[in-house]
Amino acid sequence: MDEPGTRLILMENESKPYCPCCSGKLYNECCQPYHQGEKHAETAETLMRSRFSAFAYPNSEYLMETTLPSKRKFHRKKDLQEWGEINEWTKLEIVRKPTPDQVEFKAYYKDEKGKSEIHHEISVFQELNERWFYVSGEFPD
């Protein structure tokens, strides 16, 4: 298994990694600045994309930091890190954005047994002190 934070998504014949969030941008021009604390997500969708990338390049520190402080007690950093590490995150699809603070998405991944899975969620985000945070999610399927 890869060391945490070392997985790279490379396009054929490319030497630089593309961002796992499927933006079409290079990782260092997309989600990496958020993961490294150089800037904060400007929208709920940007935060959701960066959180998907934080599962693909397992970064539980970032996932906890971008969860609404009052909701962090419902999550364990160790579990978030493990879920990122044991799965291979292959694709992110934005289904719709019903409101500025909601994003419906499908996260495609292969589980630890190599079985293809889809995590379908409508996530709720909250802007607090000019920063976006993940609040909760519901599962429409």
C-alpha positions as CSV (number, residue, x, y, z in Angstrom):
1,M,0.0,0.0,0.0
2,D,1.2,3.5,-0.7
3,E,2.4,5.7,2.1
4,P,-0.2,8.3,3.1
5,G,-0.3,11.3,0.8
6,T,1.9,9.7,-1.9
7,R,-0.7,8.4,-4.5
8,L,-0.6,10.2,-7.8
9,I,-3.0,10.3,-10.6
10,L,-1.1,10.5,-13.9
11,M,-2.5,10.9,-17.3
12,E,-1.0,8.7,-20.0
13,N,2.4,10.1,-21.1
14,E,2.3,12.8,-18.5
15,S,4.8,13.4,-15.7
16,K,2.7,15.7,-13.5
17,P,-0.2,14.5,-11.5
18,Y,-3.7,15.5,-12.4
19,C,-6.0,16.4,-9.5
20,P,-8.2,13.5,-8.3
21,C,-11.2,15.8,-8.1
22,C,-11.6,15.5,-11.9
23,S,-11.3,19.3,-12.5
24,G,-8.9,18.6,-15.4
25,K,-6.3,20.7,-13.6
26,L,-2.9,19.6,-12.2
27,Y,-3.0,18.8,-8.5
28,N,-0.6,21.5,-7.6
29,E,-2.9,24.1,-9.4
30,C,-6.1,22.7,-7.9
31,C,-6.5,21.0,-4.5
32,Q,-2.9,20.9,-3.3
33,P,-2.9,24.6,-2.1
34,Y,-6.0,23.8,0.0
35,H,-4.4,20.7,1.4
36,Q,-1.2,22.6,2.3
37,G,-3.1,25.5,4.0
38,E,-2.0,28.0,1.4
39,K,-5.6,29.1,0.8
40,H,-9.2,28.2,1.7
41,A,-12.0,26.9,-0.5
42,E,-14.0,29.7,-2.0
43,T,-17.2,27.7,-2.4
44,A,-19.0,24.7,-1.1
45,E,-18.2,22.8,-4.3
46,T,-14.5,23.7,-4.2
47,L,-14.4,22.4,-0.6
48,M,-16.2,19.2,-1.5
49,R,-13.8,18.7,-4.4
50,S,-10.8,19.3,-2.1
51,R,-12.2,16.8,0.4
52,F,-12.6,14.1,-2.3
53,S,-8.9,14.7,-3.1
54,A,-8.1,14.4,0.6
55,F,-9.5,10.9,0.4
56,A,-7.6,10.1,-2.8
57,Y,-4.3,11.4,-1.3
58,P,-5.2,10.3,2.2
59,N,-5.1,13.4,4.4
60,S,-7.3,13.0,7.5
61,E,-5.8,16.2,9.0
62,Y,-7.4,18.2,6.2
63,L,-10.7,16.3,6.4
64,M,-11.0,17.1,10.1
65,E,-9.9,20.7,9.7
66,T,-12.6,21.3,7.1
67,T,-15.4,19.7,9.1
68,L,-17.5,22.2,11.0
69,P,-15.9,22.4,14.5
70,S,-19.1,21.4,16.3
71,K,-19.4,18.3,14.1
72,R,-15.8,17.0,14.5
73,K,-16.8,15.0,17.6
74,F,-18.7,12.7,15.2
75,H,-15.6,11.8,13.2
76,R,-12.3,10.1,14.0
77,K,-9.2,11.1,12.1
78,K,-7.9,7.5,12.2
79,D,-11.1,6.3,10.4
80,L,-11.0,9.0,7.8
81,Q,-7.4,8.2,7.1
82,E,-8.1,4.5,6.8
83,W,-11.0,4.9,4.5
84,G,-8.8,7.0,2.2
85,E,-6.0,4.5,2.3
86,I,-7.9,1.2,1.8
87,N,-9.9,2.5,-1.2
88,E,-8.7,3.5,-4.6
89,W,-10.6,6.8,-5.5
90,T,-11.1,6.8,-9.2
91,K,-13.6,9.6,-10.2
92,L,-15.7,12.4,-8.8
93,E,-19.0,13.4,-10.5
94,I,-20.8,16.5,-9.4
95,V,-24.5,15.6,-9.9
96,R,-26.0,19.0,-9.0
97,K,-25.8,21.9,-6.6
98,P,-29.3,22.4,-5.3
99,T,-28.3,25.4,-3.2
100,P,-25.1,27.4,-2.6
101,D,-24.4,25.3,0.5
102,Q,-25.3,21.9,-0.9
103,V,-23.5,19.6,-3.4
104,E,-24.8,16.3,-4.6
105,F,-22.0,14.1,-5.9
106,K,-21.0,10.6,-6.7
107,A,-17.5,9.4,-5.6
108,Y,-16.3,6.3,-7.5
109,Y,-13.8,4.0,-5.9
110,K,-12.6,0.5,-5.7
111,D,-12.8,-1.0,-2.2
112,E,-10.0,-3.0,-0.5
113,K,-11.2,-6.1,-2.4
114,G,-11.1,-4.4,-5.8
115,K,-14.9,-4.1,-6.1
116,S,-16.2,-1.0,-7.8
117,E,-18.3,1.1,-5.5
118,I,-20.2,4.5,-5.6
119,H,-20.6,6.8,-2.7
120,H,-23.6,9.0,-3.5
121,E,-24.2,11.9,-1.1
122,I,-25.9,15.2,-0.8
123,S,-23.5,17.2,1.4
124,V,-24.3,20.2,3.4
125,F,-21.7,22.9,4.0
126,Q,-21.6,26.0,6.1
127,E,-19.7,29.2,5.6
128,L,-18.3,30.5,8.9
129,N,-15.8,33.4,9.3
130,E,-15.2,33.4,5.6
131,R,-14.4,29.7,5.4
132,W,-16.4,26.8,4.2
133,F,-16.9,23.7,6.4
134,Y,-18.5,20.3,5.8
135,V,-21.5,19.8,8.1
136,S,-23.3,16.6,7.1
137,G,-24.4,14.4,4.3
138,E,-27.4,12.4,3.4
139,F,-27.5,9.4,1.0
140,P,-30.3,9.6,-1.6
141,D,-29.9,6.0,-2.9
